[in-house]
Amino acid sequence: MPRFDPIATPHDFSVIDLGNRDQLLAVGGEVFKAATNPADLANFIVNAKSILQQSNLLNGLDPRAVAGKGINVVVDTNEVVNIVIPQVQTIFKDQQEKDDYLRRIGFIVLCGCR
């Protein structure tokens, strides 16, 4: 099954095939813990990179993809919704490939905005 690694390969994200569903479930569990427990949130903000690279998360983030980079953790509230502007693919073989890619970006934003 393909790895879900939007940092290493943002243009490979697929709305149809979300990759390793067990990995997504494990990462979602860590995010849920952070969203529902202030102590876990504080820990996640400080240690996001190491938390997401735990072996029980099925090799979450590829260490090469985040080497030398920081990770910003932002939290949506009732008053603020955060939208992430990703690094994007800029070269496409045709308009259809670009349209598919734009749909994936739209999906990510809409999912992020609940």
N, C-alpha and C positions, 0 to 999 in steps of 0.2 A: 504494500500500500504506500502511496506517496506521502512524504512528510508534509505537514502544514507548517511552512516557515515563511510568513509574510515579510520578515525582515530580510532574509537572504534572497528570496525570489518573489518580490511583490507581484510581478506580472504572471506568475504561475498559479496564483490563487484562483480556484474554480468555485463558482457558486453551486454547480451541479455536484462535483466531487470534492467534498470538503477534506479529503485526505484521510488521515488516520483518525477515525472517530473516537477511539479510545483516548488518544492524545488530547483531542479537543475536550472530551469530557473531563479528563484529569486537570487540564489547564483551567477550564471553566470552574471546576471545584475550588481551585486555589483563589480565583478571582471572586467567587461567591463568598468564600470565607472572609476575604478582605472586605467585601462590601457589607458584610453582616456583623463584623466584630471589630470594634475600634483598635484593639491590640493587634489583631491580624493585619488590619489596614496599615497601621504604623510600621509594622514589620515588612509588609509587602512594598511600601513606598521606599524604604531604605534598602531592601534586599531583593528587589524584583528580579534582577538578572540571575542571582544564585537560586532563587526559588523556582524560576522557570527552567532551570537547567538540572533540577533534581532528577535522579534516575527513575523515581516513581512517576514522573511526568512523561515517561517514554521519550527521553531525549528532547524535551521541549524546544528550547532555542539552540540553534547550532552555534557553538562557541566561536566559530570563525566569523559568523555573521554579526556578532556583537562585540568582537574584540576591539578594544580601544574606544568603544562608543558608550555613551550613557543611555539610560532608559528613563524616559519621563513617564511617571504615573500620574494620570489626571482622574479626578473623580467627578462624575455627574452628580448634580444635586437637584432639588426641586426648582432652584433658581437659575442654574447654569447647566447647559448641555455642551459638551466638548465635541468638536469635530476635528479629526486628525486629517491633515493634508499629507498624504504619503509621497515618498519618492515615486515617480511614475515612469513607466515605459513610454518612450517618445517615438519609436520607430515601429511601423506596422507594415505587414505585407500588402494589406488592402484595407478598404473602408470597413468591410465586415469584421476583420480582426480588431480594428480600432473600436468599432461599436460594441463588440463583445467585451472588450477591455473596459470601456466606459461604463457598461452595465455592472461589471464587477466592482468598480470603484463606487458607483452609486449604491450597490448592495451593501458594501462595507460601511458607508456613511449612514445609510438608513438604519442598518442594524445597530450601529453605534449610538444613534440618536433615539433608540427605543421606539 
